[in-house]
Amino acid sequence: MRHFVHAFAAAAALLLVACATPSSEADANSEAPPAMAGEPAGTEPPLPEAPTAETPAMTCDATPVQWTLGQVADEALVAKAKTDSGSERMRVIKPGMAVTMDYREDRLNLDVDADNKVTRAYCG
């Protein structure tokens, strides 16, 4: 138990050091990052543009990839399934694998069994 308390105290001390603000001397010596060539100093680079009617956001459609069910999820199958679904992202989910539960309309998921055969193809 004593080792746990010492380890906790050491971790807390490291966190406090990491969160400390720099001294005023360090602030005086720090320089702003150089501006990009052709940009006036003090300006930020433009943000990427949101998709427009001309460049629609990619979304996933699992209907065209139902042919993958029962097939071995090798590299070629995964690449073709990604293209066929129109998805931007792809993941193969193996039994017992930890995955995030966030929903992404641009991601194709392929659930596979212990033999790496596709058991389910869905978006999200």
JOPE-V970692 format. One record per residue. RES is the residue in one letter. SS is DSSP state (helix for helix, strand for strand, loop for the rest). Layout:
RES/SS ; RES/SS
This chain:
M/loop ; R/helix ; H/helix ; F/helix ; V/helix ; H/helix ; A/helix ; F/helix ; A/helix ; A/helix ; A/helix ; A/helix ; A/helix ; L/helix ; L/helix ; L/helix ; V/helix ; A/helix ; C/helix ; A/loop ; T/loop ; P/loop ; S/loop ; S/helix ; E/helix ; A/helix ; D/helix ; A/helix ; N/helix ; S/loop ; E/loop ; A/loop ; P/loop ; P/loop ; A/loop ; M/loop ; A/loop ; G/loop ; E/loop ; P/loop ; A/loop ; G/loop ; T/loop ; E/loop ; P/loop ; P/loop ; L/loop ; P/loop ; E/loop ; A/loop ; P/loop ; T/loop ; A/loop ; E/loop ; T/loop ; P/loop ; A/loop ; M/loop ; T/loop ; C/loop ; D/loop ; A/loop ; T/helix ; P/helix ; V/helix ; Q/helix ; W/helix ; T/helix ; L/loop ; G/loop ; Q/loop ; V/strand ; A/loop ; D/loop ; E/helix ; A/helix ; L/helix ; V/helix ; A/helix ; K/helix ; A/helix ; K/helix ; T/helix ; D/helix ; S/helix ; G/loop ; S/loop ; E/loop ; R/strand ; M/strand ; R/strand ; V/strand ; I/strand ; K/loop ; P/loop ; G/loop ; M/loop ; A/loop ; V/loop ; T/loop ; M/loop ; D/loop ; Y/loop ; R/loop ; E/loop ; D/loop ; R/strand ; L/strand ; N/strand ; L/strand ; D/strand ; V/strand ; D/loop ; A/loop ; D/loop ; N/loop ; K/strand ; V/strand ; T/strand ; R/strand ; A/strand ; Y/strand ; C/strand ; G/loop
